[in-house]
Amino acid sequence: ETRVEAERLAARIAFAREESVIVNRTIALVLTPEGYGFERLEDNGWAAAEHGSPLGFRAWPSALDVRVERAASDAGDARIARFDALGGATPASVLLDGSGARWRVAVTAEGTVDVAPAD
């Protein structure tokens, strides 16, 4: 289940990167203790993706512990990875720990998203 959730998160992050290029807007991954979703930077500020959209909020499974290991965003900012209109990103790494398995989802400055078992 942890691996599936890590792969789902990675796929949605990759989709957000593509979307940022297509719509020519910055899109950010937003992590909370309850789950995650994406926001788009509009002319009047950040706007959350609508529920039901591919970038809408998704709750974490109850048995999953999630933490940000590294992010270039400001401390305390829930927007941990931002994708610009050229596909670049602020690097971030998220650790998912549950059911005896640990998986890492990492975003590079080039916008590449990787999923790997965590040590």
Residue pairs with C-beta under 8 A, 6 or more apart in sequence:
1 61
1 63
1 64
1 98
1 99
2 64
2 96
2 97
2 98
2 99
2 101
2 102
2 103
3 101
3 103
3 115
5 60
5 61
5 64
5 96
5 98
5 103
6 96
6 103
6 104
6 105
6 115
7 115
8 58
9 36
9 94
9 96
9 105
10 105
10 113
10 114
10 115
12 38
12 54
12 55
12 58
13 29
13 81
13 105
13 107
13 113
14 113
15 54
15 55
16 27
16 29
16 38
16 55
16 83
17 27
17 83
17 87
17 89
17 111
17 113
18 87
19 27
19 55
20 26
20 27
20 83
20 84
20 85
20 87
21 83
21 85
21 86
21 87
23 40
24 85
25 40
25 41
25 42
25 85
26 40
26 41
26 82
26 83
26 84
26 85
27 38
27 39
27 40
27 41
27 55
27 82
27 83
28 38
28 39
28 40
28 41
28 46
28 79
28 80
28 81
28 82
28 83
29 36
29 38
29 79
29 80
29 81
29 82
29 92
29 107
30 36
30 37
30 38
30 39
30 48
30 78
30 79
30 80
31 66
31 68
31 78
31 80
31 94
32 78
33 60
33 66
34 59
34 60
35 57
35 58
35 59
35 60
36 57
36 58
36 60
37 48
37 49
37 55
37 56
37 57
37 58
38 48
38 49
38 55
38 56
39 46
39 47
39 48
39 49
39 79
40 46
40 47
40 49
41 47
46 79
48 56
48 57
49 55
49 56
49 57
50 56
51 57
60 66
61 98
63 98
63 99
64 96
64 97
64 98
65 96
65 97
65 98
66 94
66 95
66 96
66 97
67 94
67 95
67 97
68 80
68 92
68 93
68 94
68 95
69 93
69 94
69 95
69 104
70 91
70 92
70 93
71 80
71 81
71 90
71 91
71 92
71 93
72 90
72 91
72 92
73 79
73 80
73 81
73 82
73 90
73 92
80 90
80 92
80 94
81 89
81 90
81 91
81 92
81 107
82 89
82 90
83 89
83 111
87 110
87 111
88 109
88 110
88 111
89 107
89 108
89 109
89 110
89 111
90 107
90 109
91 106
91 107
91 108
91 109
92 106
92 107
93 104
93 105
93 106
93 107
94 104
94 105
94 106
95 102
95 103
95 104
95 118
96 102
96 103
96 104
96 105
97 118
101 117
102 117
102 118
102 119
103 115
103 116
103 117
103 118
104 114
104 115
104 116
104 117
104 118
105 113
105 114
105 115
106 113
106 114
106 116
107 113
108 114
